[in-house]
Amino acid sequence: MNARTEPAEAEPSAIARPPLVRELLLVVGLFLVYKFGRQLVTGHTTEAYRNAGRVWHWERVLDLPGEGSVQSLLLHGDTLAHLANTYYATVHFPATVAFLVWLYLKRPAHYVWARRVLALLTGAALVLHLVFPLAPPRMLAAAGLVDTAKVYGPSVYGPPQTDTLSNQFAAMPSLHFGWALMVAVGLIVATRSRWRWLWLLHPLVTLLVIVGTANHYWMDAIVATALLGIALAVLHLPHRTATTAGRAQGKLAPAEPKENVLVGAGR
């Protein structure tokens, strides 16, 4: 009598980590395309100021709180304004890079998803920058706001007329806020700690900083949130990875007990 036992099926292994060199080239390439693409808006000064007046009017119609109410909190002392300017200048890009690096090393499936979401969000932002150039509130006389970076430092921008390294008329949407919100969302869904919701402090502080330093309007953050929502709806979160729940990668599922299939038992 011959007996043959069916093997237990293994759980699908975790998504493989993408090649590092390819990812570096891809991320740097996307950043350069965005950076140079923003320069196409340079020179649309009249339209940018006209749109700034429109945004300011829309915010008043919607009864949004004035940006000055946030800025007044920063102007109580030089130190607070300086810290806000430093946060604006130094946290945005490094925090996003650190987020992607951590996901790449620890949650490769989430990394691929997050990179795609950020790329889609940034591409959509570039299109909006091209079709809707916008002067930031610090340049709008009707806003009556202080250019805190110019007064208290540090500043990442030079005079708009001579600044060839950045486009200061691409305020909407705010990628400072959009990227910060995605960092928080990505870390919340990729981790299981009960404290993970505290990552929302990053976009919250970023929002107060970009508004308080007069670099962005409330509407810039609202539009960034809407674009991120669309990107998240289009690019779904990976359903199952071995790392999502903190399980070790590559482990096989325990074999489920199965009945032995007996061959030729009736002979």
N, C-alpha and C positions, 0 to 999 in steps of 0.2 A: 504494500500500500504506500503510494507516494503522497506526500503532503507539501503544499506550497502556500506560503503566507504572503499576502499582498503587503508591499511596503507602505509605511505611513507617508503622507504627502508633507513636504516641507513648506513652511510659510515663505511667501515671496521675500527675497532679500531687499534691503534698503537700496534706494536709488544711489547709483555710483556718483562719486564726487567728480564734477566736470574737470577737464584738464586745466591746471593752474595758468599756464602761459596763455592759452586761448581765452580764458576768462579775463585775465589782465588786459590783453589786447582789446577785447570786446568792451570792457567797462571804460577803459581810457579812450577808445575810439568814440563811444557814445558821448562821453563827456566833451570831447573836442568838437564833435559835430554840434552839440548844443551850444558850446561856448562861442564858436565861430558863427553859428546861426543867429545868435542874439545880436551880433554886430550888424546884421542886415537892417535892424531897426534904427541904427545910429543915423542921426540927421533928420528924423521925423519929429523935430522939436515942437513945431506948432501943433501938430496933431496930438502929441503926447500931452501937452498942456490943456488942450481942448478936452481931451478925454478925462484928464484929472478933474476938471471942473464938473464934468458929467457925473463921475463917480462920487464926488463930494456931494452933489445934489441928490443922487440916488440914495446915498446913506441917510441924508436928512429926511427924505420922503419915507424911507423905511423906519425912521426913528431909531437908528442905531446910535449907541453911545458915542460921543465925540472922542476922537483919538487923543485929544488934549486931556481928557480925564485920566488916561493912563500915564501920559507924559508928565503930568503934574506930580505924580508920585515919585518919578525919577529925579525931578528937579529940586527935591528937598535938600540934596547935597551932591557935591561933585563925585563922591565915591560911588554912589548908586548908579549915577548916569554913566560913569566910567566902566563899571562892571557890566552894565547892560550893553554898552558898545563893544566891550571885549567879548562877551558871549556871542553877540551877532557876528563878530569878525572871525571867531576861532572855533566855535562849536559845530556849526552847521555841516561842513564838509567832513571833518574828522569823525564826527559821530556816525555819519552815514557809512563811511568807509569801515569803521570798526564794527558796525552792525553787519555789513556784508561779509567781512572776514570771519566773524564769529559764526554766522550761519553756514558759511562755506566749510568751516572746520567741524562744526558740531551738528548741523542740520542741513545736509546737502540738498535734500528735496525742497525744503523751505527756502534755501538760498536761490535755487533756480526760479521758484515762484516770485520771491521778493525782487530779484533782479529784473524779471520781466515786468512786474508792476511798476517799479521805479522807472524803467525805460519807457513804458507807455505813458506814465504820468509826465515825465520830462518831455517827451515828444509832443504831447498835447499842449503842454505849457509853451513850448517853442512856437507852435502854430499860433497860439493866442498872443504871444509877444509880437509876432509879425503882423497880425491883423488888427491888434489893439494896443499900440504903443501907449504907455502911461507914465507920466511923471509922478514920482513918489510924493507923499504929502509934505515932506520937508521942503519941496520946491514950489509948493502951491501957496501963494500969498494969502488966499482966502482961508486957509486952514489955520494960520497964525501959530504954527508949530516951530519949535527950535530944532535946528540940525544938531542933535546932541553929539554926533561923532565929530563934527567940525569944532564945536565949542569945548567939549570935554575930552575927546579922543578916546580910544584910537579910531581912526577912520580908514576904511578900505577903499574909499573912492576919492578921486581927485576932482578938480573942477570939471563939470560936465562938458565944457567946450573943448577941453584938452585931454580928457580921460579916454585913452585908446584901449585900455585893458578890460574895461567892463562897459556894459550898456546900462546906463542908469534910467533909461526910459522903458524898462521891461518889468514894471512892478507887479503886473497882474498876469498870472497868479503868483502867489508867493511860494517859491520852492523851498525857502527856509522852513515855512510851516508845513507844506506838503510832504517834504522828505521827513521832517520830524514826526509827523503823524504816522507815516508809514513805518518808521523805525519802531514806534510804540506798538502799532498793530502787529507788526511782524514778530516782535519779542513776546507779545501776549499770547499769540497763537502757537508759537514754537516752544513755549516753556509751560511748566505745570505748577510753578510756585504760587502759593497763595498771595504773595506780594507782587505778582507780575503786573497787576493793574496800576502800580505806582509808576510804570513806564509812561503813563499818560501825562505825568508831570513834565516830561520833556517837551511835547508840543504845547502844553499850557504855558510854560515859561517862555518858549520860543514865541508864542503869540503875543504875550505881554511885551517882550523885547522888541519885536519887529514893529509893533504899533507905537510903543512908548518912545522909541528912537526916531519915529517919523519916517521910517523906511517903507512902511506899507500901510494901506488902508485895511479896515475890517473886511471889506469886500474882496481884497486879495486873498485873504485866508479862507473866506467862504467859497470862492471859486476853486481854490486849491483842494478844498475838502470835497467839493462836488466832482472834480476830475478824478481824485483818488477813489471815490466811491464807484465811479464808472469803471475805472481800471480794475478794481477788486471784483466787480460784478462780471467783467469779461474774462479775467484770469482767475480761475477758481483755485482755492487752496488745495494742495495735494491731500487726497483722502486718507492715505495710510502710509506711514513710513515707520521703520523699526525704531527711529530715534524720537518720534513725536512724543511718546509717552515715557521717554527716558530709558527705553530698553536698549540693550547693547546691540550694535549693528551686526548683521550677518548671522544671528542666532537662528537656529531652526526651531520650529514649533515642536513641542513634545508630541510624540506619536500618539494618535488616538487609538484606543484598543479596538481591534477589528476581529471579526470571526475568521478563523483559519478556513481557507478554501481547500477542501480535500479533493484531490484528483484521484479518480478511479476507486473511490471508497465502496461503490456499489458492486464491484466486480468480484 
